[in-house]
């Protein structure tokens, strides 16, 4: 990696790691962390590098630190698109910690205002709705999200949880089967969601 291509390398490796985080050797995670530090020194205001660092912290079980990193971003320097993405990621991290407060609602409102109904945003909002036992609304969001034929099974998995909340076992089973067909399994699912997976 060089100073000229460090951002591109970080993004490529980060995307590969994020697709299968449970299968990544510790040495590769350490290498990416070192490259991100180099990228930060060369591009201190790059929001994408900061977001990658936050997700790396989250993968290491340091979700609260990841939120703190996003909180430190200089909001006025971000474009509307960047604000939407950061807000959605912060809401996602907070939900992982069991926080479903006004701050999460505010971040989701910002994200939808700036980005519209992107698949990632629909999923994050549905996670919040499931935690609030608003299963019908969660099904609506996730049904819309899965229209886009996502390459990740997590969206169908969350749809299965929403159907489960509505006591629709047939629909929950169908959504879970679709998630598994796409490649979702207990091995690749996030540790924070494994207990939910086992209930389906």
N, C-alpha and C positions, 0 to 999 in steps of 0.2 A: 504494500500500500504506500502511496505517495501523497504529498500534500494536494496534488492536483486531482487525484481520483478518489480520495478518501471518502467523500460523501457518497459517491456512487457505490463503492465497495460496501460501505456500511449498510446501505439500503438493500442491496442484493443479498447479503448474508443475513441481515435481520429478517427479511421476508422469508427466506428459506428456513430459518430457525423457528419463526412464528408459526409456520405451517405444521411443524412436527416437534414442538418444544420438548416433549418427553424423551425424544430419541437423540437429542443433541449431547455430544460428549462435553464434559466440564471444560476441557481444554479449548474447545471451540467457543464456548460462552466467554471464557476468559479473554480469548483473542479478540472477539467482537467488542468486549468491554474496553480493551486497550485501544482499539481503533476508534471507538466512539470518543474516548478521551482526546485522541489526536484530532479528530474532526471538530470537537468543541473548541480546542485551542485555535484552530484555523478559522472556524466559523461560529463564533460565540453566540450570535443571534439567530442561528438557524433553528426554527421551531421543530423541524422534523428530526434533527439529531437529538434534541431534548426529549422528544416523544419516544424515540427509540431507546434512549437511556432509561426513561420511565418504565417502559415495558420490560426491559431487561431486569430492572429492580423488582418488578412485579413477579416475573418468572422465578426470581430467586427468593420469593416469599416476603419481599420488602414492599408490600403494596402501599403502606402508609407513607413510606419515603417517596414512592412514585408519585403519589398525590401531592406531596410537598414540592416536588420538582416542578410539576405542572403549575402549582400555585405561584411559583417564583417567576414564571414567564411574564415579560413586560407586555401586558395586554394591548397597550396603545400601538405597539410595533407590529402587531399581528393583523393580517388581512381578515376579511369576514370569513373566508373559507378556513383559514387557519384557526380562527377563534372557534368556529363550529366544530372542527376536528378535536381541538384541545378540550373543549367543553364536553364533548361526547366521551372522550377517553377518561376524563376526570369522573364523570358520572358512572362509567363502567367500573372504575377502580373502587369508588365509594360503595357501589352495590356489592362488590366482592367482599368488602369488609362488613357487610350487613347494614350499611348506612343508607337509608332511603328517606332522606330529609328534604327540606325545602331547597337546600343547595343542589341536590340531585335534580329536582324538578326544574330549578332555574337553569342548570347546565343543559338539560334536555331541551328546554324552550329555546335557548340560544342556538343550540346545534340545529334544530329543525328550522329556525328562522333563517339561518345563514346557508344551510345545505339542502333543505327539503328532505323528503322521505327516502334517504339513502338506506341501503340494506343494513348497515352497521347501526344506524340510528334507530331504525325500527326494532332491531334486536335489543338494544340497550333499553329502550323505553318499555318493551315487552317484559324484560327482566324486572324492571321496577313495578310494572303492573301486576306481575305474578306475586311479587312480595306483598303487594297490597290486596291480594285476593281478587283482583279485577281480571278474572280469567277470560271473559268474553272479549274484552278490549285487547288483551294480550294475544288472543287467537287472531283477531282482526289484523293486528300489526304483523304477526309472524306469517300469516297467510299471504299478506302482501309481500313480505320479504322473500319468501320461498318461491314466489312467482318468477323471480330472477334466476332460478336454477343455480343456486350457489354451489361452489366447489367444496365448501366445508359443510360437514354434517351437523354443526353446532346449532344452526338455525332450525332445522327439523327437530333436533333434540329439544330445544326450548319450546317448539310448537307442541311436542309430545307432553311436556310438563304442563303447558297451558290447558291442553285437552284433559289431562289427568285431573287438574284442578276443577274442571267442569264435570268430572265423573263420566267422561266419555271415553271408556276404555278402548273401544274399537278404533276411534280416531287417534288416540294416543299410541296404540300399537302400530298403526299404519305409519304415523309420523316417525316413530322410532325405527321402524324397518327401513324407511327411506334414508334416515340418518346413517344407519349401519351400512346400507348399500353404497353410500357416498364415501364411507371409510371411517365413520365414527366407531370407536370402541372404548372400553373402560381404560385401556392402556394409554390412549392419547387424549382422553378428556382431562380437563383441568382438575387438579386435586380438590378444589373447593366445590366442585359439582359432582364428584363421584358418588356421594351418598344419595343425591337426587337421581342419578342414573340407575342406581340399584333399586329404587322404588318402582321403576317402570316395568 
